[in-house]
Amino acid sequence: MVAVTLLSACGQPEFTYVRDRDGTTYFRVPSSFKQLDATPIELYLSGDHPGSQAAALRAQRVWSTAFDQSADPKADHLLGSPEPFVYATVHQLTEEQRDAVSIDRLRDFVLPVTEQMREYYLQQTVAAGQLPVFRNFELLDDQVLTLDHGAKGVRVRYNYQIGDNVQTFDHTAILDEQGDTVSVLLLGCQVSCYRQRAGDFDKIESSFKLLRLPG
């Protein structure tokens, strides 16, 4: 990952500028956010054992990073924090995944959002004899993005109750023009935090771009 912190006029760092390892996806966060190792998030989302072949293969295809504005930054703040949290990932798609990508798949790329995927998640959880982590879904906004050069994208905002708290998620997913990669930016914090900091989330989200490399 390339992360560069630039200084403001008064000499204090203002933003951290981030690119994925291939230099094709870009965003920026305020320098007050602490960067974290996103490996625990990847293992949680994939369900892979850290020493498995599946985890090793995923690491080859998937780049990710995370940033937390909490005074005590932790990867698990993605699923519940009174302070803003940022998770970004870029997936190199397999041939099978390329054939299956749709606008709904972009919505569901990290957490279950569409009705079909939420029902599937509940069925799988019940079948495993577990209580669902994600409950009481509320859709706040759903936009299909108009992007240049044939890229496709969505921005979806929604609430989930996780434990005793309600967490707001702001999810942007973009399929590149060749259909080879999906880039995702997922922002979140508890609902009262999101209401107060919605403008800050918009600024981070608006910086999320695909870059066209020379050649």
N, C-alpha and C positions, 0 to 999 in steps of 0.2 A: 504494500500500500504506500502511496505517496501522500503525505500529509504535511502541509506547509503552513506555518503560522506567520502572518504578516503583522507589522506594527502599525498602530494608528499614529496620528500626528503627535500625540503626547508621549509616544514611546512605549505604550502598552499594547500588547497583542490584542487585536480586535476579533479576528476570525481564524479558524483553522480550515484550510482548503484541502479537500480530500478527493483522491482519484482511486479507482480500483487498480488491481495489479496490471491490467492490460491498458490502462489509460483511457478507457472508453466511457466511463461514467464518473460524473463530477457532482459534488455538492459542497456546501460550506456550513459550518456551525460556529456559534460564538465561542471564543477561546475559553469561556468559563466552563465549558463542558470538558469532562475528563474522559480521555479515550480508554476503552476497555478491550480486553481479549474477548472476541465474540465466540470462541470455541464452545463454551458451555451452552450458549443459545443454540448453536448448530446441532449439538448433541441432543438437546431437549426437543427441538423441532423435528429432527429426523428420527429420533429413537434409536440411533446407531450406538453400539458399544464403542468407546473411544479407541480400543485396540483392534477393531474389526476391519476386514477388508472393505466393507461398505463405507466405513468412515474414511478410510484412506482414499478410496475412489472419489468420494464426495469432495474431499479436500482439494483434489485436482481440478474439479469442475466448478467449485463454489468459492467465491471470495466474499468475505463479510467483515464488518467492523461495527463497533458500538460506541456511543458516547452518552455519558450520564452527567447531569448537572447537580446531582445530590452531593452533599458534603461527605457522604459515605458511599461512594459509587460501587454498585454491584450489578452483575449481569442479570440477576433475577428481578431487577427493577423494571425490566421490560414488561412484566406482568403485574406490576403494582408499585407505584411510587407517587408521592406528592410533588415530585420535581420532574421536569421534562427528561425524557430518555429518547435516544435515537439509535435505530438499528438499520444498517444498510447491507444489502447483499446483491451479488451479481452471479447468476447461474448460467454456465455454458450448457445448453440443452442437448440432451441425447436425441438421436433420430426419432425415437418413440415419443419423447416429450415434445419435439417440434410439431409432430403430427397432431398432438392433442391440445396444443395451446389455443385458447379462446379468450374472449373478454372475461367470461366468468372464471376461467382458470387464473387470470391475472388478479381478479378480486380475491380469490381463495389461496393465493400463492404462499401466504404465511399462516394465517389463521382462517378458520371456517367463517365465511361471510354469506355466501349464497344459501338459500333455503335448502337446496339439495345437499350441500356440503355440511351444513349444520345438522341436518337429519342423519347423515352418514356418521358424523363425529359422535352424536349421541348414541347411535346404534352400536358403534364400536366400543364406546366407553362402557355401556351397559353389558355388552357381551363379555367384556373383560372383568366384570364384577367391580368396577370402579365408579366413583362419583365424578361427574363432569367438572373439570376445572373451570370451563367457560359457560356461564349461565346468563339468562335474561338478556339476550342480544337486542340491541336497539340500533337501527340504521339512522344515521344523522344526515348523510349526504352521499350521493353517488354520481360521479361525473365520468363520462367517456371523454378522454382528452384528444384534442386535435393537435397532431404533431407533424413535424416536417419529414419529408423523404420517405414516407410510407411506414414510419414507426407507429405503433399502437400503444395506448395506455389508458389507465383508469386512476382516479383518485376517489377513495372511499373513506368516509369517516363513520365510526360506529362505537357503541359502548358495549362492554361486557362486564358483568359482575364476576369478580374473581375473589373468592373468599368473602370478606365482609365489605369490600370496597368495589366501587364502579370505576373502571378504567376506560378512558377514551383513547381510541387508536385512530391515527391519521395515516392512511396507507396509500402510497403511490407506486404503481408497477408499470413498467414500460418494456414492451417487446421491440427489439431493434428491427431495422428495416429488412434485414436478411432473415429474420426469424430464428436467429441463432442464440441470442441471449435474452434473459429477462433481468432487468435491474429493478430493485425494490428499495424504497425508503419508507420505513415504518417509524412513526413518531408516537409517543404516548405519555400519558400521566393520568393521575386520578381526575375525575370529572371536574371538580372545582378548580384544579390547577389548569386544566385545558381551557376552561372558560376564561380564566384570567390571562392566559398566555397564548390565546389563539393567534394573535398577531405575530408573535415570535415563531410559532409553528409555520405560519404562512410564509414567512421570510426564508426559513430553512427549506421548505418544500419548493418554493419558487426558484431556488438555486440548483435544484436537482435536474441535471441535464445529461443527455448522451452527447459525446464528442465524436466528431467525424475526423478520423485520423488521416494523414496524407497517404496517398497511394491507393 
